[in-house]
Amino acid sequence: MHSAPRALCPHVEWAAGNVLGSRTTFDWTAQPAGPGFYRAEHSWQGAQGTGARLASALRGWAHLRYEITEEASHGVDGSRWSHTPELGIFHAATDVHGNIVVPEDRIRAALEHSADPVRLRSELDLALGQAWDDELEPFRYAGAGAPVRWLHRVG
């Protein structure tokens, strides 16, 4: 949850807990990118499709900015849902590395209908959810007091 007004925080927890099947408590902190807003992260495990149910449970809550990620598993692509008050919800399939997978037909349609390079760029930006990334980026940064896990040794 990138940003939520204080009054919605318990409702977000209730909605998530209802989907996940257990009481869910988030550790809310002030959101530096939006005065009066709070942010939280929550890791969850669930059956395939749980991410879609979470996104559906939060859909229509106009004051929320959030991302839900369902990681790829054996034989199943992952998914990412992004929501902003201005843009609504965006969904994309993701690979095992978290990269957005754009279907072949979407790329072909963009190429077919976009003789102009600017229009092609616009179509591909839409397929990749660029507008959602642009709007969410300032909210992704947790602020100076957020916990950070440093990786000292890789490999």
N, C-alpha and C positions, 0 to 999 in steps of 0.2 A: 504494500500500500504506500504509494508515494505521497499522497496528501489526502487528508480527510478532515473536515471540521470536527471539533471536539464532540459535538452532539451526536455525530454519526459513528464514532469509534465503537461504542458498545454494540450498535446495530450491525456493524461490519463483523465483529467477533461472533455475534449470534448467527448471522447468515453463514459464515464460514464453518462454524461448529455444526450447524444443521446439515450442511453438505458433507462434512468430514465424519459426522456421526459421533462426535465427542465434544465436550466443552472446550472451547478454544479461547486462549487469552493471548493477546498481543502485547509486546513491550513498546508502547507508544512513546515517541519522543517528538519534540518540537521540530517542525519542518522549516529550516532556515530560508528556503526558497519561496515560502508562502506564509506570511505572518498570520497567525491564528489557525494554521493547519498543523496536523500531526502526521507522522510517518511510522511505519512498522514493517517488519519482515517476518514471515512465518514459513518455515519449511514444513512440508506435509508429504504424506505418502497415501496413495489410494489407487484404486483400480483405474484402468484406462478409461478416460472420459470424465474423471473427477474434475479436471481443469475446466472443461466445458461447463460442468454443473456449477462450479464456483463463479465463472464468468457470468453465467445466466442469473445466478442469485444476486449478483451485484449490478447487473445491467439496469440502466434506467436511473441509477442514483447519480444525479447530475453533478454533484459537487466532488466526486471522487476522481482521483488519478491513480491508476494502478496497472500492474502487469502481473499476469499469472503465467507461469511456465510449467508445462508438463513435459518432462524429459522423455526422450525416445527410449523405447525398450525393445527387447528382441522381437523383430518383425513388425514393429509399429513406429511410425514417425512421431516425433514430439510435436508440441504446439506451443504457441505463445499468443496470449490475448493482451492487448494494450487498450487502455481506456483513458480518455480525457474528456472534461466537460464540453469542450468546444468541438471535438471531432467525433465523439462517441467511441464505439468499440472497433478494433481491428483484430483480425485473426490471421495467423499464418502457420503453416506446417514448418517444422524445424528438423534438421538432421541431428545426428548424435553429438555434434559439436555445438549445437545451438544456432547454426546458420539458418536463415530463412530459405525455404525451398519454394521456388516459384515454378508452378506447373508449366509444362511445355506449351499447352494451349494458350496460356496467358501471355507467354513471351511471343508466340506466333501472332496472336491478335494485336499485341502492341506493335510488332513489326509491320503487320499488314495495314494498320490504320494510322500509322505515324510516318508519313514521308518526311515530315519536318523533324530534324534532330531534337528540337526543343520539346515537341510533343512526345517523341519517343522517350526522352528523359522523364517527362512528366508521368507517362504511363508506367514506366519502370519504378519510379519513386513511389507511385501509388501501390504497386504490387509488393514493394518492400516495406511499406508502412513508414516511409521517411517523415511524413508530417507528424506522426505520432512520436517517432524518435526525437524529432526537433523540439516538440513541445514537452516531452518528458525528461529530456536530458538535464535541465537545471534542477529537477526534483529528484533525480537519481542520486545526486551527491548528498550524502547523509548529514554532513556538517561536521564540525570539529570534534564534537563529543561522541560521535558514533564509534562503536567497536570496530576495530580493524584487525584482521588476521594476516600477519606477515608470513610469507613463505621464505624461509631462510635457505632451504636446500631443495633443489629440484633435480630429478633424474636418478 
